[in-house]
C-alpha cells in the first residue's frame, strides 16, 4: 500500500504553484509578513558576538594615569537595565503571540487562497493566545523536567547544594546533559511541530481549543502511525533541502544587491571624503548600509514564501488524506487532483474546481477518487470561546463575492 506521505509531495508542489503563480506582489508581500512571524527570514548576519574559547583572554591592565572607566552600579543604572530587560521581554511576548496568531492566518490563507492579515488577526487572536499559552507551558515544563533530572542525578552523586559538588560530579552531570538535552529537544520539536502543522488545522476545522484538538488528532495519529512517521522523516529531509536552497538563493541575493550599492556608494563616499565632508560621507555610508540590510531582510522573507508554503501545503495534504474530517484545503485538493492545479483562473475559478471535482456531499476527492468525509465540520457553528460566527469559514464562497475591504 502506497503511503500518502510519499504521494502528497507532488500535490503540494502543484498546489504551491497554483497559489503563488502568476506572481501577485500584494499576496507575496503579505505572505512575507507572515513569514516574519512563522517562517523567519533565515538570515545570519556577520559580526554576531562570538565566544573566545582559546587564546589570551586576560584583560589588559590600564596604563599609568589611565582613567578608571568601570561603571558604578547606581540605582539609576539598575533601573535602566531592568527597564531594557522589561521592554525586551514584552516585545518577545508580543512577537510570540502575534506569531501564534499568524499560524492560523497562514492556514486560513491556504484554505481560502487569499491572504487577509487584518481580518485574520481580528478573527484568530484568541486562538493565537491559546496556542502561545500551550507553547509556553510546554517550554517551561520541558526546561523544568530537564533541570530536575540533571539536578537529581547531581544530588545523588555529590549531595546538595550544587556548590558542594566535586569536579567528577560536575563532569558526570555535563556528560548526562548531552543525551538529556538531545532527547528533550527531539521530543519538544516533534510535539511543537505537530501542534503547528496538524493540530492548528484541526482547531480550525472543528472549532476546538489546543488540548481538545490534540485529543482529537491523537486518535488519528495512533491509528496511522506509519503515515505520520513517514511524514516526519520526509519533512526532515525536505527541510534540509529547503534550507540549502534558501541559503543558496540568499547568497545570490546578497551579491546581487551588493553590486549596485558598491557602484553607487563607494564613489559617493570617496568623493564626499575628498571634499572634506567626513561626517557627510559617514552618514551617507550608514544610510546605504541600513538600506542594504533592509532590502536583504525583505528579500530573505520573500525567498521563504514559496518554500514555507510548500511545506505547509504538504502537511495539510497529508492530514486531509489520512483523516478527511480534518481537510481544510478542499479547493486546492480538488484542483490539483483534477487538472493538476492549472486552472483557467487561479483567482476566481475555485467554484469551477469544486463543481468539477467535489463529491455529492461537497467533500473533496481523495487520492483514489472517492469522496472523503465532511471537511467543514466546524462550519456554521458559533464559536463559543471566541464569540465568532461560523460565517468566518465560508470556504466555498467565490472570492469575488467576499468583502475585500479588510486589507
N, C-alpha and C positions, 0 to 999 in steps of 0.2 A: 504494500500500500504506500502510495506516494505521500510524503509529508507536505502539508500546505505551507509550512515554513520555508520549504525549498521553492515551491511553485510561486509563492506570492512575491518573490523578489522582482520578477519581470513585471507583474501587475503594478507594483509600487513605482517602478520606473515609468511605466506608461501613465499612471495617474499623476506623477510629478510633472511630466511633460505637458499633460493636459491642463493642469492647474496653472503652470507658470508660463506657458507659451500660448500665443505670442507675448513678448515681454510687455508688461504694463508697469510703467515706472511707479505709479501710485501704489499698486499692490506690492511690488518688490520692496519699496521703502517702508511700507507698513510692516511687512514681514521682517525687514531688517530691525525695526524697533522690537518686534517680538523676539528676534534672535538675541538682542542685547540682554534680555531677561532670561530666556530659556536655553539659548544655544551658546551665547557668548561670542566674542569677536575672534577668539582663537589667536590672540596676538601676544607675542613675547617681545617686549622692547629691550634693547640693550641698555646697560647701565643700571640694571636692577642690583640692589645690595647683595653682596655675597659674603660668605663666611670664610675667613682665612684659617685653613686647617694646618698650615705649616709656615715656616719662615720666622722671622723676628717679629714677635707680637708685643714687645716691650714698648711702652710709651716713652718717648724721649723726654729727658729731663729738661725743663725750661732753662735757658741760659741765664747767666748772671744779669740781674736787673730786669728780667722779663716780667711783665705784669701777670698777676695771678688772675686767670680768666675762668676759674672754677665757679659755676653759677651758685649763688646762695639759694637754698631751698626756703623761700619766703612763702607766707600764706597766699600771696597773690599768684606766685608761680604754681603752687599746688592747685589753686582754683582754676588757673588757666589750663593746666594739664587735665584735670578732671572734666573741665568743660569740653576740651577737644575730644577726650575719650567718649563722653556722653553723646556729642554730636555724631561721632563715628558709629557708635552703637545704634543710634536712632536711624542714621542713614542706611546702615546694613539691614536693620529690621524692615524698614520701609521698602528697600530694594527686594528683600526676600518675599515680602507679602505681595508686592506687585509681580514678582517673578512667578509665584504660585498662581496668581490670578491669570497671568499670561499663558500658563499651561492650558487652561480651559479655553482661552481665546484662540490659541493655536489649533486645538482640536475642532473648535467651532468653525474656524476659518476653513479647514479642510473639509468639514462636513457641509457647510453652506457654499463653499467655493467662492467666498468673498471675505475680505478682511475688514472688520469694523472694530477699531480699537476702543473708542469711547463707549460704544454700545456694549462691547464685551466686558469692559471694566465695570460698568454700572450693573451689568447682569450677573457677573460671576465673582464679585469681590468677596461676598460672604463665603462662597465655596473656597476661594483662594485663602481666606483666613483659616478655614478648617484644614486645608492642605498644609499650610505653613505650620499650624499648630501640631499636626501629625509629624511633619518632618523634624521640627524642633524637639518634640518629645522623643522621637527615635534617636536623634543625635545625642541628646542628654543621657538617655538610658544606655546607649552604647558606650559612651565615654565612661559613665559611672561603672558599668559592668567590667570594662577593661581595667579600670583603676582598681576595682575591688579584687579582681583576680591577681593582679601584679602585687598589690599591697598585701593581700592574704598570703601569697607564696613567700614574699619577703619577710613578713612577720613570723611565718612558720620556721623559716631558716635562721633568721637573725634577731628575732624578738621585736619589741616595739619600744620606742618610736623608730622611724626610719633613720634618724640621725645616728642611731647606735649600730647600724648595720656595718659589717665588715666589708672589705673590698671583695671578698669571694661572694658574699650575699648580693652585693650590688651587681657584680658581673653575672650572676645567675639570673637575677631579675631582668637585666638587659637582654640576655640571650632568650629568655622566655617571652619578652615583649615582642620579639620579631614574629614568631608564629601567631601570637595572640592578636597583634595588630593586623597582621596579614589576613588571617581568617575573618577577623572582625570587619575589615574593610571590604572583603569579598561579600560577606553576608549583608552588610549595610548597603553596598552598591546594588546588589540584586533586589533587595527589599525596596529601596527608594526608586530604583529604576523601573521595576514592575509597577510600583504605585503610579509613577508618572505616565508610562506608556499604556498601561492596561486598566488600572483602577480609575484614573481620571475619566476615560471614556465610559466606563460603567456608571460612574457618578452622573454623567450627562445623559446616558441612555435611559437610566431607570430612576433618575432624580433621587439619589441616595447621598448620605454622608460618607466620609472616608472609611470608617470602620464597617459600616453596613455594606459598602461596595466591596471592601476586601473580603468580607464573609461570602458575598455573592460570587465574587471572582474565584475564591478559594476552591469551591466545588468544581468549577471548570478546570482549574489548574491541576487538581488531583485526579480528575477524570482523564485528562490528556497530558500527562507529564512529558511524554516524548516530544510532543509538538512544541511545548514551551522550552524544553531543554535544547531542542534543535534551534529554536529562535534565539535562545541565549547565546549559543555558540556562533551562529551565523551573524547575529547583530554585533558580537565582539569582533569578528573578522571584518565585517563591513565597517565598523567603527575605525579599525586600524587603516583600512583603505581610504576612508573619508578623511582621516587626519593627515595622511600622506598627500592626498590630492589638495586639501585646503592649504597645507604648508607649501606645496609647490606653487599654487596659484598666488599665495601671499608673497612669496619671494618675487615672482614676476611683477606683482603689483608694486612692491617696494622699489624695484628697479625702474619700472615704467614711470612712476610718479617722481622718482629722484631726478631723472634726466631733465625735465623742464625746470624744476626748481634750481638745479645746479646751473643750467644755462642762463637763467634769469638772475638768480640770487647771487652767484659768485661775482659776476662783473659789476652788479649794482653795489654790493657791499664793498668791493675793491675801490670802485670809483668814489664812493662816499668817504672811505677811509683816506684816500689820497687827497681829497678835498678838505681834509681836516675835520670832518664830521664823524668822529669816532663814536659818539653817542648815537647819532642818527644811523650809522652803519649797524651798530649793535641792535638797535630797535628793529630795523628792517629785517635783519637776520633772524631775530627772535620771532617776529611775526610770520616769516616764511617757514620757520621750523614748526611753529604751532599749527599753521595751516596744513603743512605736510603731514603732521601727526594726525590731525583731524580727518584728512582725506584717507589716510591709511586705515584709520579706525573704522570709518564708514564703509570703505571698500571691503575690509575684513568681514564686516557684518553681512554685506551683500553677497560675498563669496559663500557664506554659510547657508544662505537661503535655500538653494536647491538641494544641498546635501542633507540638511536637517529636515526639510520637507519630505525627501525620500525616506529617511529613516523613520519618521513618524508615520508616514503612509504605510510603510512596511509593517509596523507594529499593529496598526489598525486593521489592515487586511488579514493578518494572522488571527487577531482577536475575533473579527467578524466571521471568519471561516470556521474557527473552532466552535464558537457559540454564536449563532445568528441573532440571538436576542441582544447581543452587545454590539451589533453592527451600527456604527454611527456615520458611515460613509456609503450609504446605498447608491447615491448618484454616481460617484466615481467607480464603485464596484461594477454597477450595471454597464457603465460606458466602456470601461476598458475590457470587459468580457463580451461585448457585442461588436464594437468597432475598433478596439484597441486604443480607445481614448481619442481617436482622430475625428471627433465630431465636426459638423459644419461650423458651429459657433460655440466656442468654449464659454462664452459669457452668458448666452441666452438660450442655449439648446438643451438644458437639462430636462425640461419637460418631455422633449422628444426621446431622450435616453430612457426616461422612466417608462414611457409608453411602449417603447420597443422591447425593453428588457425585463421589466418588473413582472413578477408572477401575479396571479389573480388576486392575491391578498395585498398587493402593493409592496411585497418584500423583494429585495434584490436577489438575483440568482446566485447560487453557489458555484463552485468550480465545476461541478458535474451538471450544471444547467438547471438543477432543481431549485425551487424556491425555498428560502430559509424561513425562520420564524419571524415573528413580529420584530421590526427593527426600531420601532418608535414606542417602546413600552411606556416611556415616561411622558409621551406627548399628550398634550391636552389636559394634564393634571396640574392642579395648583401646587406650587412648591411651598410646602408647609413651613419649611425652615426659612426660605428666602422671601416668601410672600410674593413670588413672581408667578405670573400666569404661564401656563404651558404653551401659550402662543409664541414664546421665545423659540420654540423648536419647530417652526413651520418649515420643515425640511423640504417639502415637495412643492413649495410655492415658488413660482418663477421669480427670478431676481428682479426683473423689471417692474414687478408689482410691489416690491418691498420699498420701504421708506429708505431712501439713500441719503437723507439729510443729516445722519448722525455724524458722519466724518466729512 
